[in-house]
Amino acid sequence: MVAKRWYSNAELNRAGRLLADHTTGRIPQPAQAELNRAQSILQHFRKQHLSVIAQAETDLLAIVASMGLSHELQTRLKTFARILDKLDRFPWVSVSNMRDIAGCRVTLPNQAAVAAVTNRLLTLNATRTGNPGKLDDLVTDPRPTGYRAIHLSTKYDQLWIEVQIRTHRQSRWARYTEFLTDETGIDYKGGNGDPAVHGLIRQLSDLYALDDAGEVSAELLNTHSSQLIREISLGTGTSPDAAHELLNRPLGLKMLENKRNAQEGD
């Protein structure tokens, strides 16, 4: 159960907006007492989500265990700085309605397992709250970058958490775009950089989608993915060997891969 608040949603939202605008220099320096109070409110609200993460993690572990699925499970609490960054980038967003301060990600062997776990979680949410949650199907309708996953937002104790459910291939592809971003300093994960390289990255995502659906042979998968990785590596100046190691890393054993990092961003 989350700790009781001493502030209203209106005060919370004002605190978030004050801090975001102060950080970007949009407003004059507020009084220190006002800043301190705003920081205390936002930090308290952020830390309330730790109990939400624990509850969601327990439910997800129970679901995958009952189905006998190998998986990786990661949880994260959005950092203070990333909350303010999101408020800056999306001025219409209020802190009280932010759905991804708490996050939980489960990686599963294939698309059939993703669909099964998603359905179980929707049913559980409906039983708990009377509402199955807000489903964002980025498998059926991927992002322009090629990103695929199921995002499901639900509430525990009146606080939102975003659960991401994706396949092993989808997870490794997402980590590969992060690798490219880290190695080059260009935000390939967010869609920046050479359009030709992005076309190759999307082709790799499409190829992995065919593999998740069981519609491509192992031989064709290896041949085409190796060719795409070579071309992406040439276009970005990154190591193809490092890419292969990352993309072909096996799905971890249940207990070895379960981890929590309360300081990780999104």
Secondary structure, DSSP 8 states (H G I E B T S, - for coil): -----SS-HHHHHHHHHHHHHHHTT-S----HHHHHHHHHHHHHHHHHHHHHHHHHHHHHHHHHHHHT---EEEEEE--HHHHHHHHHH-TT--GGG-S-SEEEEEEESSHHHHHHHHHHHHHHHHHHHS---EEEETTTS--TT----EEEEEEETTEEEEEEEEEHHHHHHHHHHHHHHHHHSS-TTTT-S-HHHHHHHHHHHHHHHHHHTT-S-HHHHHHHHHHHHHHHHHHHT--HHHHHHHHT-----HHHH-EEETT---
